[in-house]
Amino acid sequence: TEVSRGGQPFDVPERRIHEPAVTPGVREQPYPTHPMQDICDITGKTHGLTVAAEGIYEYECLDDASRALALTMVRSNNCIDACFGTSGQYDLKEAENLAVMTFRTALFPHDGDWRSVYGDAMHFLNPAVITPGRAPEESVMKDYIRPELRLPDVGAMVALTGEGLMITSVKKAYDRNSLMVRVLNQGTSTADGCLSLTFPGVEMTEAWETNLDEERTEKLEVSEKGVAFTLRAAGLKTVEFIL
């Protein structure tokens, strides 16, 4: 392979692996390192490796036979050689970080498509919040009457179907009492999807497509299954649910 990938907001762009050419007379030369927001990846024809790293924002894919992924863990000491040649203006010899540092990384081998493990990487970087359980209060109340409406033990507020689609945001509208859900198509082709509200006791009365400023642009058709839509590759769609 000739490219690596580094996660960015709403995208995982490809970067050429070959070392950039050195231009004589230029003080700051091109870097072989690239930014990463959450993951970096190297993929061949039949297999690949995705690395998820917490709090690491720079990586490099070595331009040799190993095609190894290298993560920048610490920047400290003197950055003269790394940044600006021999300029004494940026001499930071005392910029040291003397501390015990802990890093969390996870490796996800895959069969040639980083998207197949992207969800696992996100679960690693954004783990579920665990809270201690306790016995139900009604277990010690002799005259307790079970309510007719009761939340299930397992459920979700919003459900999304569609290959290559993922929810990036669920929030209350900025200036009105409605729910905003944003969807990203990470695939390489147009995808069909459907959004629905699955929270017990909550029903949507209508739905609107909005722009990123939450301004309504088009009223959407609502069916029993939810709101169906088509989204281009690398596209974003924001749906407002009126409850």
DAVEN-V895990 format. One record per residue. N is the residue number from 0. BURIAL is # if it has 24 or more other C-alpha atoms within 12 Angstrom, else .. D_CENTER is the distance of its C-alpha to the mean C-alpha in whole Angstrom. Layout:
n=N burial=BURIAL d_center=D_CENTER
n=N burial=BURIAL d_center=D_CENTER
This chain:
n=0 burial=# d_center=24
n=1 burial=. d_center=24
n=2 burial=# d_center=20
n=3 burial=# d_center=17
n=4 burial=# d_center=14
n=5 burial=# d_center=11
n=6 burial=# d_center=8
n=7 burial=. d_center=8
n=8 burial=. d_center=7
n=9 burial=# d_center=7
n=10 burial=# d_center=9
n=11 burial=# d_center=9
n=12 burial=# d_center=13
n=13 burial=. d_center=16
n=14 burial=# d_center=18
n=15 burial=. d_center=22
n=16 burial=# d_center=23
n=17 burial=. d_center=27
n=18 burial=. d_center=28
n=19 burial=. d_center=28
n=20 burial=. d_center=32
n=21 burial=. d_center=34
n=22 burial=. d_center=36
n=23 burial=. d_center=39
n=24 burial=. d_center=39
n=25 burial=. d_center=36
n=26 burial=. d_center=35
n=27 burial=. d_center=31
n=28 burial=. d_center=30
n=29 burial=. d_center=27
n=30 burial=. d_center=25
n=31 burial=# d_center=24
n=32 burial=# d_center=20
n=33 burial=# d_center=17
n=34 burial=# d_center=14
n=35 burial=# d_center=11
n=36 burial=# d_center=8
n=37 burial=# d_center=7
n=38 burial=# d_center=9
n=39 burial=# d_center=12
n=40 burial=# d_center=14
n=41 burial=# d_center=17
n=42 burial=# d_center=19
n=43 burial=. d_center=23
n=44 burial=. d_center=24
n=45 burial=. d_center=24
n=46 burial=. d_center=22
n=47 burial=# d_center=19
n=48 burial=# d_center=17
n=49 burial=# d_center=13
n=50 burial=# d_center=13
n=51 burial=# d_center=11
n=52 burial=# d_center=12
n=53 burial=# d_center=12
n=54 burial=. d_center=13
n=55 burial=# d_center=14
n=56 burial=# d_center=13
n=57 burial=# d_center=16
n=58 burial=# d_center=17
n=59 burial=# d_center=20
n=60 burial=# d_center=21
n=61 burial=# d_center=24
n=62 burial=. d_center=27
n=63 burial=. d_center=29
n=64 burial=. d_center=30
n=65 burial=. d_center=27
n=66 burial=. d_center=24
n=67 burial=. d_center=23
n=68 burial=# d_center=19
n=69 burial=# d_center=20
n=70 burial=# d_center=18
n=71 burial=. d_center=20
n=72 burial=. d_center=20
n=73 burial=. d_center=23
n=74 burial=. d_center=24
n=75 burial=. d_center=28
n=76 burial=. d_center=32
n=77 burial=. d_center=33
n=78 burial=. d_center=31
n=79 burial=. d_center=34
n=80 burial=. d_center=33
n=81 burial=. d_center=30
n=82 burial=. d_center=30
n=83 burial=. d_center=33
n=84 burial=. d_center=36
n=85 burial=. d_center=39
n=86 burial=. d_center=38
n=87 burial=. d_center=39
n=88 burial=. d_center=38
n=89 burial=. d_center=34
n=90 burial=. d_center=36
n=91 burial=. d_center=34
n=92 burial=. d_center=36
n=93 burial=. d_center=35
n=94 burial=. d_center=31
n=95 burial=. d_center=31
n=96 burial=. d_center=29
n=97 burial=. d_center=31
n=98 burial=. d_center=29
n=99 burial=. d_center=28
n=100 burial=. d_center=24
n=101 burial=. d_center=22
n=102 burial=. d_center=19
n=103 burial=. d_center=16
n=104 burial=. d_center=15
n=105 burial=# d_center=15
n=106 burial=# d_center=16
n=107 burial=# d_center=15
n=108 burial=# d_center=18
n=109 burial=# d_center=18
n=110 burial=. d_center=20
n=111 burial=. d_center=19
n=112 burial=# d_center=16
n=113 burial=# d_center=13
n=114 burial=# d_center=11
n=115 burial=. d_center=14
n=116 burial=# d_center=12
n=117 burial=# d_center=8
n=118 burial=# d_center=9
n=119 burial=. d_center=11
n=120 burial=# d_center=9
n=121 burial=# d_center=6
n=122 burial=. d_center=10
n=123 burial=. d_center=11
n=124 burial=# d_center=9
n=125 burial=. d_center=9
n=126 burial=. d_center=13
n=127 burial=. d_center=15
n=128 burial=. d_center=17
n=129 burial=. d_center=21
n=130 burial=. d_center=24
n=131 burial=. d_center=27
n=132 burial=. d_center=29
n=133 burial=. d_center=33
n=134 burial=. d_center=36
n=135 burial=. d_center=36
n=136 burial=. d_center=38
n=137 burial=. d_center=40
n=138 burial=. d_center=41
n=139 burial=. d_center=44
n=140 burial=. d_center=45
n=141 burial=. d_center=48
n=142 burial=. d_center=48
n=143 burial=. d_center=44
n=144 burial=. d_center=44
n=145 burial=. d_center=41
n=146 burial=. d_center=39
n=147 burial=. d_center=39
n=148 burial=. d_center=35
n=149 burial=. d_center=33
n=150 burial=. d_center=29
n=151 burial=. d_center=28
n=152 burial=. d_center=27
n=153 burial=. d_center=24
n=154 burial=. d_center=22
n=155 burial=. d_center=19
n=156 burial=. d_center=19
n=157 burial=# d_center=18
n=158 burial=# d_center=18
n=159 burial=# d_center=16
n=160 burial=# d_center=18
n=161 burial=# d_center=17
n=162 burial=. d_center=16
n=163 burial=# d_center=13
n=164 burial=# d_center=12
n=165 burial=# d_center=9
n=166 burial=# d_center=9
n=167 burial=# d_center=7
n=168 burial=. d_center=10
n=169 burial=# d_center=14
n=170 burial=. d_center=16
n=171 burial=. d_center=20
n=172 burial=# d_center=21
n=173 burial=. d_center=23
n=174 burial=. d_center=26
n=175 burial=. d_center=27
n=176 burial=. d_center=27
n=177 burial=# d_center=24
n=178 burial=# d_center=21
n=179 burial=# d_center=18
n=180 burial=# d_center=15
n=181 burial=# d_center=13
n=182 burial=# d_center=12
n=183 burial=# d_center=10
n=184 burial=# d_center=12
n=185 burial=# d_center=10
n=186 burial=# d_center=14
n=187 burial=. d_center=17
n=188 burial=. d_center=19
n=189 burial=. d_center=20
n=190 burial=# d_center=19
n=191 burial=# d_center=20
n=192 burial=# d_center=19
n=193 burial=# d_center=20
n=194 burial=# d_center=19
n=195 burial=# d_center=21
n=196 burial=# d_center=22
n=197 burial=. d_center=23
n=198 burial=. d_center=24
n=199 burial=. d_center=28
n=200 burial=. d_center=30
n=201 burial=. d_center=28
n=202 burial=. d_center=28
n=203 burial=# d_center=27
n=204 burial=. d_center=30
n=205 burial=# d_center=29
n=206 burial=# d_center=25
n=207 burial=# d_center=25
n=208 burial=# d_center=22
n=209 burial=# d_center=21
n=210 burial=. d_center=20
n=211 burial=. d_center=18
n=212 burial=. d_center=21
n=213 burial=# d_center=21
n=214 burial=. d_center=24
n=215 burial=. d_center=26
n=216 burial=. d_center=26
n=217 burial=. d_center=27
n=218 burial=. d_center=28
n=219 burial=# d_center=27
n=220 burial=. d_center=29
n=221 burial=# d_center=28
n=222 burial=. d_center=29
n=223 burial=. d_center=30
n=224 burial=. d_center=26
n=225 burial=# d_center=24
n=226 burial=# d_center=23
n=227 burial=# d_center=23
n=228 burial=# d_center=22
n=229 burial=# d_center=21
n=230 burial=# d_center=18
n=231 burial=. d_center=18
n=232 burial=. d_center=16
n=233 burial=. d_center=13
n=234 burial=# d_center=15
n=235 burial=# d_center=14
n=236 burial=# d_center=16
n=237 burial=# d_center=17
n=238 burial=# d_center=19
n=239 burial=# d_center=21
n=240 burial=# d_center=23
n=241 burial=# d_center=26
n=242 burial=. d_center=28
